[in-house]
Amino acid sequence: MATAIKMPKLGMTMAEGTVIDWPIALGDFVDKGEIVLVIESEKAEIEIEATASGCFRHVYVEAQETVACGTLLAALTDSADEPFDAAAFHAENNTPEQRAVSVSVTAPSAEAAPTQPRAHAGRKAVAPAARALAKKLDLDVEPIVGSGPGGRIVKADVEAWAAARAALIEVADGVRLEVPTVGSGDQVLLLPGFGTDASAFARQIPALAEGYRVCGVNPRGVGLSDAPVADRYDPALLAADAAALAGDGPAHVIGASMGAAVAVEMALAHPDSVRSLTLITPAVEVTPRLDAVLAAWCRLSLETSSDVLATALLPWFFTDDLLADPRARQRMLRGLTGIVARVPAHVLDRYASGLRSWTGSRSEDLRSIAVPTLVLIGREDLLTPGGERIADAIPAASCVVVPNAGHALSLEAPEAVNEAILAHLNRAGS
């Protein structure tokens, strides 16, 4: 009898993982519970235990390969000499998760530039069954990424896309957002920063989901969320969207960077929707340095690939200590590459314009925030260094400064961030 080892799905934002290491050799006998695999996902390395005892018989995915959740990685058999058909076992047990591509489904204005440079253009390859289903469901196949040979769109891709679209939540007339949700209890809204999506909170989601209903908000134009044409998406607009997601009851609102600006606006303009605030490396004012980084980010998104953009952003997000560790640096680079790929260039421009128009407009109003507030700061944050002033301006706000951490605080120091947030939410809920 054979046992499958598959790429696990370890969080609501996890779509794929990278095989980092097989710490055992083919032919080794392993016990149930023994570490057989190390993967990288959600910006962390994770050890995977064997679910059964047996002989490590066959490897389908080698180290450094990235595959979708559900992909068959290896097989164990009860003994080393029992008959085993590797191809047949693969055909029966390889079940990669079908996931709709995370791109904006609303066409940009005529003036908008393409989201990424393209090596070639032309009509997409679509299987007849996939095209028929898309026609039946009245779906455009253009935004769908195919999982078939050569990127061909197959029926399962259309089904996944349709299911993802059906799960979007309406926040305004004609505007629906992608809001992956996990857990139960009081609601927590996660508002990501400029140019990022809910997966930027990947290290916080599992800890929060143990006691709360966690909703990761992909704002307008991010991931699968709609991107209605507009000159700008400012924090006031995004705060209204988030307030609609909060529904009838107030939510614990956690925002990072630009998401913290949205959280501040939400507390001021929609106070009944907010139970507590957590502001991580908040961007309430756009400094000249931050403005220059935003401009470079928008331009690089338009002119180069996601991995080059992520490489350029790394020094602004992380400390010297992390960047000096080659393994950690590559892990963060892979994670950041995936994040920035999910935000089109024309959407970035709208966010940059919105943040610039909003900057400084709420500085004098911070004293009006009445809900329990936590401000989390990275001591070595280069982009938003004014967090302590924000904490001082908000009545009864508490401030935690995390040493040896930069702007991407939730990724670089997840344990410290999780501990501080959970303590804050417990106090706010008491």
C-alpha positions as CSV (number, residue, x, y, z in Angstrom):
1,M,0.0,0.0,0.0
2,A,1.3,3.5,-0.9
3,T,0.8,6.8,0.9
4,A,0.9,10.1,-0.9
5,I,2.9,13.1,0.3
6,K,1.3,16.2,-1.2
7,M,1.9,20.0,-1.0
8,P,-0.3,20.9,1.9
9,K,-2.6,24.0,2.1
10,L,-1.6,25.6,5.4
11,G,-3.5,28.9,5.2
12,M,-6.3,30.7,3.5
13,T,-4.0,32.7,1.3
14,M,-1.7,29.8,0.4
15,A,-2.0,28.7,-3.2
16,E,1.4,27.1,-3.8
17,G,4.6,26.1,-2.0
18,T,8.2,25.5,-2.8
19,V,10.0,22.2,-1.9
20,I,13.1,23.3,0.0
21,D,14.6,20.0,1.1
22,W,14.0,16.3,1.4
23,P,15.9,15.5,4.6
24,I,15.7,11.7,3.9
25,A,17.0,9.6,1.1
26,L,15.2,7.3,-1.3
27,G,14.9,3.9,0.3
28,D,14.9,5.1,3.8
29,F,12.3,3.9,6.2
30,V,10.5,6.6,8.1
31,D,8.2,6.6,11.1
32,K,4.9,8.3,11.3
33,G,5.5,11.8,12.7
34,E,9.1,12.0,11.4
35,I,10.1,15.1,9.4
36,V,10.2,14.1,5.7
37,L,10.0,17.4,3.9
38,V,10.7,21.1,4.3
39,I,8.6,23.5,2.3
40,E,8.5,27.2,1.9
41,S,5.1,29.0,1.9
42,E,3.5,32.1,3.3
43,K,7.1,33.5,3.6
44,A,8.2,30.9,6.1
45,E,9.9,27.5,6.0
46,I,7.8,24.7,7.4
47,E,8.7,21.1,8.3
48,I,6.2,18.5,7.2
49,E,5.8,15.2,9.1
50,A,5.0,11.8,7.6
51,T,1.3,10.8,8.1
52,A,2.2,7.1,8.0
53,S,5.2,4.9,8.4
54,G,6.9,3.4,5.4
55,C,9.6,3.3,2.8
56,F,10.4,6.6,1.1
57,R,9.8,5.1,-2.4
58,H,9.5,7.8,-5.0
59,V,10.0,11.6,-5.5
60,Y,7.9,13.5,-8.0
61,V,8.9,17.1,-7.2
62,E,12.6,17.9,-6.6
63,A,13.9,20.6,-4.2
64,Q,13.6,24.2,-5.4
65,E,10.5,23.5,-7.4
66,T,7.3,25.5,-6.7
67,V,4.0,23.7,-7.2
68,A,0.3,24.3,-6.4
69,C,-1.3,23.0,-3.2
70,G,-2.5,19.4,-3.7
71,T,0.3,18.5,-6.0
72,L,1.7,15.0,-5.4
73,L,5.3,15.4,-4.1
74,A,6.4,11.9,-3.2
75,A,5.2,8.4,-2.2
76,L,5.8,6.1,0.8
77,T,5.2,2.3,0.5
78,D,4.8,-0.2,3.3
79,S,8.0,-1.9,2.3
80,A,10.9,-1.4,-0.1
81,D,10.2,-4.4,-2.3
82,E,6.4,-4.3,-2.8
83,P,5.2,-3.6,-6.4
84,F,4.7,0.1,-7.1
85,D,3.7,1.8,-10.3
86,A,4.9,5.4,-10.0
87,A,3.1,6.7,-13.1
88,A,-0.3,5.1,-12.1
89,F,0.0,6.4,-8.5
90,H,0.7,9.9,-9.9
91,A,-2.3,9.8,-12.2
92,E,-4.6,8.7,-9.3
93,N,-3.2,11.0,-6.6
94,N,-1.9,14.2,-8.2
95,T,-4.7,16.8,-7.4
96,P,-3.2,20.3,-7.8
97,E,-5.6,23.0,-6.6
98,Q,-7.2,24.9,-9.4
99,R,-7.0,28.6,-8.6
100,A,-8.1,31.5,-10.6
101,V,-5.4,34.0,-11.5
102,S,-5.3,37.0,-9.3
103,V,-5.7,40.0,-11.6
104,S,-8.2,42.8,-12.0
105,V,-11.2,41.7,-14.0
106,T,-12.4,45.2,-14.8
107,A,-10.8,46.7,-17.9
108,P,-8.6,49.7,-17.3
109,S,-9.3,53.0,-19.0
110,A,-8.1,53.4,-22.6
111,E,-5.1,55.5,-21.3
112,A,-4.1,52.8,-18.8
113,A,-0.9,50.9,-19.6
114,P,-0.6,47.1,-19.5
115,T,0.2,45.7,-16.1
116,Q,3.4,43.9,-17.1
117,P,5.6,43.8,-20.2
118,R,4.6,41.0,-22.4
119,A,7.0,39.0,-24.6
120,H,4.2,38.2,-27.0
121,A,0.6,38.9,-27.6
122,G,-2.1,37.0,-29.3
123,R,-5.2,34.9,-28.8
124,K,-5.1,32.6,-25.8
125,A,-5.2,28.8,-26.3
126,V,-8.5,27.6,-24.9
127,A,-9.7,24.0,-24.9
128,P,-13.1,23.6,-26.7
129,A,-14.8,22.4,-23.5
130,A,-13.4,25.4,-21.6
131,R,-14.6,27.8,-24.3
132,A,-18.0,26.3,-24.3
133,L,-18.3,26.6,-20.5
134,A,-17.1,30.2,-20.5
135,K,-19.7,31.1,-23.2
136,K,-22.4,29.4,-21.2
137,L,-21.4,31.3,-18.0
138,D,-20.9,34.6,-20.0
139,L,-17.3,34.8,-18.9
140,D,-14.4,36.5,-20.7
141,V,-11.5,34.0,-20.9
142,E,-8.9,36.8,-21.3
143,P,-8.2,37.2,-17.5
144,I,-7.9,33.5,-16.9
145,V,-4.5,31.8,-16.7
146,G,-4.5,28.3,-18.1
147,S,-3.0,25.3,-16.3
148,G,-2.9,23.1,-19.3
149,P,0.1,22.4,-21.5
150,G,1.7,25.6,-22.8
151,G,-0.7,27.7,-20.6
152,R,-3.8,26.4,-22.4
153,I,-7.1,27.2,-20.6
154,V,-8.9,24.0,-19.6
155,K,-12.4,23.5,-18.3
156,A,-11.2,23.3,-14.7
157,D,-9.6,26.8,-15.0
158,V,-12.9,28.3,-16.1
159,E,-14.7,26.5,-13.2
160,A,-12.2,27.8,-10.7
161,W,-12.5,31.3,-12.1
162,A,-16.3,31.2,-12.0
163,A,-16.2,29.9,-8.4
164,A,-13.8,32.7,-7.3
165,R,-15.9,35.4,-9.0
166,A,-19.1,34.0,-7.3
167,A,-17.4,34.3,-3.9
168,L,-16.7,38.1,-4.2
169,I,-18.5,40.4,-1.8
170,E,-20.3,43.5,-3.0
171,V,-19.2,46.7,-1.1
172,A,-20.7,49.3,-3.5
173,D,-22.8,49.5,-6.6
174,G,-20.9,47.4,-9.2
175,V,-17.9,46.8,-6.9
176,R,-17.1,43.4,-5.4
177,L,-14.0,42.5,-3.5
178,E,-12.1,39.3,-2.9
179,V,-12.2,38.7,0.9
180,P,-10.7,35.3,1.9
181,T,-12.0,34.4,5.3
182,V,-11.1,31.8,8.0
183,G,-12.0,31.2,11.6
184,S,-14.9,32.1,13.8
185,G,-15.7,34.7,16.5
186,D,-15.5,38.4,16.5
187,Q,-14.6,39.9,13.1
188,V,-11.0,41.0,12.3
189,L,-10.5,43.0,9.1
190,L,-6.9,42.9,7.6
191,L,-6.1,45.9,5.3
192,P,-2.9,45.5,3.3
193,G,-0.4,48.1,2.4
194,F,0.3,49.8,-0.9
195,G,0.9,47.4,-3.8
196,T,0.2,44.3,-1.6
197,D,-2.6,41.9,-0.9
198,A,-4.0,40.0,2.0
199,S,-1.2,37.4,1.8
200,A,1.1,40.0,3.4
201,F,-0.6,39.0,6.6
202,A,0.1,35.3,6.1
203,R,2.1,35.0,9.3
204,Q,-0.7,36.6,11.3
205,I,-3.7,34.8,9.9
206,P,-3.2,31.4,11.6
207,A,-2.7,32.9,15.0
208,L,-5.7,35.2,14.7
209,A,-7.9,32.5,13.3
210,E,-7.7,30.5,16.5
211,G,-10.0,32.9,18.2
212,Y,-11.4,35.3,15.5
213,R,-13.2,35.4,12.2
214,V,-10.4,36.8,10.0
215,C,-11.2,38.5,6.8
216,G,-8.3,39.4,4.5
217,V,-9.4,42.3,2.3
218,N,-8.0,42.6,-1.2
219,P,-8.9,46.2,-2.0
220,R,-10.0,47.5,-5.4
221,G,-8.0,46.2,-8.3
222,V,-6.0,43.8,-6.1
223,G,-6.2,40.1,-6.7
224,L,-9.7,39.3,-8.0
225,S,-11.3,42.4,-6.7
226,D,-13.0,44.8,-9.1
227,A,-11.2,47.8,-10.4
228,P,-13.7,50.4,-11.5
229,V,-12.1,53.2,-13.6
230,A,-11.2,56.2,-11.5
231,D,-8.5,58.8,-11.3
232,R,-7.5,57.7,-7.8
233,Y,-8.4,55.2,-5.0
234,D,-7.9,57.2,-1.8
235,P,-8.1,56.0,1.8
236,A,-11.6,57.5,2.3
237,L,-12.9,55.4,-0.6
238,L,-11.2,52.3,0.7
239,A,-12.5,53.0,4.2
240,A,-16.0,53.0,2.9
241,D,-15.5,49.7,1.3
242,A,-14.1,48.2,4.5
243,A,-16.9,49.6,6.5
244,A,-19.4,47.8,4.2
245,L,-17.5,44.6,5.0
246,A,-17.8,45.2,8.7
247,G,-21.6,44.9,8.4
248,D,-23.8,45.6,11.4
249,G,-21.2,44.9,14.1
250,P,-17.9,46.7,14.7
251,A,-14.8,44.9,13.7
252,H,-11.2,44.8,15.0
253,V,-9.4,46.6,12.2
254,I,-5.7,45.9,11.4
255,G,-4.0,47.9,8.8
256,A,-0.4,48.0,7.5
257,S,1.3,51.0,5.9
258,M,-1.3,52.4,3.5
259,G,-3.8,50.0,5.1
260,A,-3.2,51.8,8.4
261,A,-4.2,55.0,6.7
262,V,-7.4,53.3,5.6
263,A,-7.9,52.1,9.1
264,V,-7.5,55.6,10.5
265,E,-10.0,57.0,8.0
266,M,-12.4,54.2,8.9
267,A,-12.2,55.0,12.6
268,L,-12.9,58.7,11.9
269,A,-15.5,58.5,9.1
270,H,-17.2,55.2,10.1
271,P,-16.7,54.9,13.9
272,D,-19.6,52.5,14.4
273,S,-17.7,49.9,12.2
274,V,-14.6,49.9,14.3
275,R,-14.1,48.1,17.6
276,S,-10.3,48.5,17.8
277,L,-7.4,49.7,15.7
278,T,-4.0,48.1,15.1
279,L,-1.8,50.3,12.9
280,I,1.4,48.6,11.6
281,T,4.1,50.9,10.3
282,P,1.4,53.5,9.6
283,A,1.6,55.9,6.6
284,V,-0.5,58.9,7.6
285,E,1.8,61.3,5.8
286,V,3.7,60.8,2.6
287,T,7.3,61.9,3.2
288,P,9.6,62.8,0.2
289,R,11.4,59.4,0.6
290,L,8.1,57.5,0.6
291,D,6.8,59.6,-2.4
292,A,10.0,58.7,-4.4
293,V,9.6,55.0,-3.6
294,L,5.9,55.1,-4.6
295,A,6.9,56.7,-7.9
296,A,9.6,54.1,-8.6
297,W,7.3,51.3,-7.6
298,C,4.7,52.4,-10.1
299,R,7.2,52.9,-12.9
300,L,8.9,49.6,-12.4
301,S,5.6,47.8,-12.3
302,L,4.9,49.2,-15.7
303,E,8.3,48.6,-17.2
304,T,9.7,45.4,-15.8
305,S,8.9,42.0,-14.4
306,S,7.6,41.3,-10.9
307,D,10.8,39.6,-9.7
308,V,12.9,42.7,-10.7
309,L,10.3,45.0,-9.0
310,A,10.5,42.8,-5.8
311,T,14.3,42.9,-5.9
312,A,14.3,46.7,-6.0
313,L,11.9,46.9,-3.1
314,L,13.7,44.4,-0.7
315,P,16.1,47.0,0.7
316,W,13.3,49.3,1.6
317,F,11.3,46.7,3.4
318,F,13.8,44.7,5.4
319,T,16.8,45.1,7.7
320,D,20.4,44.5,7.0
321,D,20.3,41.4,9.2
322,L,17.6,39.7,7.1
323,L,19.2,40.7,3.8
324,A,22.5,39.3,5.0
325,D,21.0,35.9,5.4
326,P,20.9,34.4,1.8
327,R,18.2,31.9,2.6
328,A,15.9,34.4,4.3
329,R,16.5,37.0,1.6
330,Q,15.5,34.5,-1.2
331,R,12.5,33.5,0.8
332,M,11.3,37.0,1.1
333,L,12.1,37.8,-2.5
334,R,10.0,34.8,-3.7
335,G,7.1,35.9,-1.5
336,L,7.3,39.5,-2.5
337,T,7.5,38.6,-6.1
338,G,4.2,36.8,-5.8
339,I,2.5,39.7,-4.0
340,V,3.5,42.5,-6.4
341,A,2.4,40.4,-9.4
342,R,-1.1,40.5,-8.1
343,V,-1.4,44.4,-8.4
344,P,-1.5,45.8,-11.9
345,A,0.4,49.0,-12.7
346,H,-2.6,51.1,-13.6
347,V,-4.1,50.2,-10.1
348,L,-0.9,51.2,-8.4
349,D,-1.1,54.6,-10.0
350,R,-4.6,55.1,-8.6
351,Y,-3.5,54.2,-5.1
352,A,-0.4,56.5,-5.3
353,S,-2.6,59.4,-6.4
354,G,-5.1,58.6,-3.7
355,L,-2.5,58.5,-1.0
356,R,-0.9,61.7,-2.1
357,S,-4.2,63.5,-2.1
358,W,-5.0,62.3,1.4
359,T,-1.7,62.7,3.0
360,G,-1.7,65.0,6.1
361,S,-5.4,65.6,5.8
362,R,-6.2,63.6,9.0
363,S,-3.1,64.5,11.2
364,E,-5.2,67.0,13.3
365,D,-8.1,64.6,13.6
366,L,-6.1,61.7,15.2
367,R,-7.1,63.0,18.7
368,S,-10.7,62.2,17.8
369,I,-10.1,58.5,17.6
370,A,-11.9,56.9,20.6
371,V,-11.4,53.2,20.1
372,P,-8.5,51.2,21.7
373,T,-5.5,51.6,19.4
374,L,-2.2,49.8,19.1
375,V,0.6,51.3,17.0
376,L,3.4,48.8,15.9
377,I,6.7,50.2,14.7
378,G,9.8,48.7,13.2
379,R,12.8,50.4,14.7
380,E,14.6,50.4,11.3
381,D,11.6,51.3,9.2
382,L,12.9,53.6,6.4
383,L,9.6,54.4,4.8
384,T,7.2,55.5,7.5
385,P,9.3,56.7,10.5
386,G,6.6,58.8,12.2
387,G,4.7,56.0,14.0
388,E,5.5,57.2,17.5
389,R,4.1,60.7,16.7
390,I,0.9,59.0,15.5
391,A,0.6,57.0,18.7
392,D,1.2,60.1,20.8
393,A,-1.6,61.9,19.0
394,I,-4.2,59.2,19.5
395,P,-5.7,59.3,23.1
396,A,-4.8,56.3,25.1
397,A,-3.0,54.6,22.2
398,S,-0.3,52.1,23.1
399,C,2.9,51.8,21.1
400,V,5.2,48.8,20.6
401,V,8.5,49.4,18.9
402,V,10.1,46.2,17.5
403,P,13.9,46.3,17.4
404,N,15.8,45.1,14.4
405,A,12.7,45.2,12.1
406,G,11.9,47.3,9.0
407,H,8.8,48.4,7.2
408,A,7.6,44.8,6.4
409,L,7.2,44.3,10.1
410,S,4.5,41.6,9.9
411,L,6.8,39.5,7.7
412,E,10.2,40.2,9.4
413,A,9.1,39.9,13.0
414,P,5.8,37.9,13.0
415,E,6.1,36.4,16.5
416,A,6.5,39.9,18.1
417,V,3.6,41.3,15.9
418,N,1.3,38.4,16.7
419,E,2.0,38.6,20.4
420,A,1.3,42.3,20.5
421,I,-1.9,42.1,18.4
422,L,-3.4,39.2,20.3
423,A,-2.8,41.0,23.7
424,H,-4.3,44.2,22.2
425,L,-7.4,42.3,20.9
426,N,-7.9,40.5,24.2
427,R,-7.8,43.9,26.0
428,A,-10.2,45.5,23.5
429,G,-12.6,42.6,23.8
430,S,-12.8,42.6,27.6
